[in-house]
Amino acid sequence: MNTDKPLVNRVASSGLITINPEEYYPEGEIKTFDLKDYLFMELVLKEKEFRASLKEHDWEQYNNTHLLIHCSSDAIIPLWAYMLVAAHAEPFALSIFQGGKSEFVKLKYREAFSKMDFSQYQDKRVVIKGCSGKPVPAQAYADLTRLLMPYAQSIMFGEPCSTVPVFKRPRTKK
């Protein structure tokens, strides 16, 4: 066995650029405000009682959090109810969103990707990292692929040592 040869990290020298979608997961705590708790018999929102409840609510608990407003019961909620909650929470929450957590996370990924300069990946071989400690939505992977395609030479999914090919730009004839 010849031990004179230095070890070469072929992954490091491959020229692959890795994008880790987990890095774009929204920072900060996410809390919810369920309108169901303010409905009469979980069906009807009574304006006077609702307004009184909102005045008594501890809004400071949403300080520096992302607040998601939704209703977990099958009731028809007037649009102004969401507006009232937002008006009360605005001085405290980092952001206010009407909908569920999965929708919120997808929106935050779209916002983060809209701020990226994808031209830095021009003619590069890109790996979109697959393993994650955070719940990265499938939509984020689809969006990254769509946004990278005009620039990247190739796009792969997984880890640099084990990838699944996703896209490869055809060679142009000279």
N, C-alpha and C positions, 0 to 999 in steps of 0.2 A: 504494500500500500504506500503510495507516494503522498507524503504530507507536506511537501514543499510548496504546493499550489495554494495561493491565498483564497479564502472563501469569498465568493462574489454574490452579492445580493441582487439576483436578476430582477426581482420586482422593483427594487429601488432604481435600477439602471434602465428600466423598460421605457421610461418616458410617460408612463401613465399618470394622469391627474385624477385624484379621487375627490368626489364631492360627497360630503356626508349630510344627507337631508336632516338628520337629527339636530344639527347645529342651527337650523332655522325654526325649530319648535318654539312656540310662543313662551317667552320668559314670564315668570310671575305666577302667582296662585290664581286659579280659576274658581269662581264661586257662582252659584246659581240663585236666582230669585224666582220661585215658583208661584205664579198667580193663583194656582189652585187653592192655596192656603187662605186666600182672601175672598173666595166665592161663597155665596150663600148656598148651602146644600151641594157644593162643588159644581154648581150649574150657572149661577147668576152673579154678576158683579154689581153690587149696589154702590153707586158713586159716592154717596155721603159717607157710608161706613168705610169704604175703600180709602178715601182721602184722609179720614181720621186715623186709620191704621197706618198709613204711610207717614203721617206726622209723628206717630209714636214709635215707629220702627228705628232700630239702631243702625243708622247708615254708616257709621264709622267702621263697622265690621268689614266693609268692602274697601277700606283704605288700601291703596296700592295693589288692588286685585283686578282681574278681568271679570266683569259681571255679565252673566248670561241670563237674560230674562226669557222665561218660557211659561207654558201652562201644561202641566202633565195630565189634566183632565180633559175630557172631550167637551169643552164648553166653547161657546162663541165669545171671544174676548174683543171688546171695542178697542180700536187702535189707540185711542187716547190713554188707555190704561198703561200700555207700554211707554208712552210718552211721559206720563206722570212718574213712573218708576225711574226712568232715565233722568228726569229733571231732579229728582231727589238724590240719586246716586252720583250724578256728574261731579260734584265737588270732591268725591272720594275715590272713585274707581279709575284705574288706568285706562280702561276701555269699557264700553257698554255695547252689548250685542244681543239682538233678539233672535233666539234660536238655541239649538243644542250644542254640546261641546264638539261633536264631530264637524258640524258646519263651521263653527268658530275656528277650529284648527285649520280647516281647509282654506278659509278666508285669510288667515294669518300667513299661511304658506304662500298663497298667491301674492299677498302684499310684499312679503320678503323677496320673492322671485322677481317681482316687478322692479325692484330697486337694484337688482344685480346687473352687472355688465357682462353679458355672455360673449362678447367679442373677444374676451381674454382666452376663450377656448377655441379660437380659430385654428383649424387644422390640427387640433390636439386629439389624443386618444383619451377618452374620459370614462372613468368607472364611477357609477352611482352606487355608493355603498348600500348594502342591503341589510346588514345586521344593525339593530338599533335597540337602545335601552328605553326609548320613548316611542309611543304609538304614532309613527309616521303614516299618514293616510295614503292609500293607493293613488289618490288624485295628485299628491305631491310628486310621485314618481312619474306619472303621466305628464304632468306639467313640465317637469325638468327635461324629460325626453323631447317634448315638443319645442321647448325653448332652446335646447342645445343643438337640435338637428341642423339649423342653418349654418352653424359654426363648426361643430366638431367633425373630425375625420371619422371617428367611430365612437359609439356609446356602448358601454357594457354595464351589466348589473352584477353586483356581488362584492367580492373582495378581490384585490389585485392578484392574489395567488390562485383564485378560482372564480372565473367570471362567466356570465352568460351573454353572448353577443346579442345586442338589441338593434343596432343601426350601424351601417357602414356606408359612407359616401362612395358612390361609384367613381372609379378612376376616369378622368377625362382623357380622351384620345388627343395625342399631339400630332 
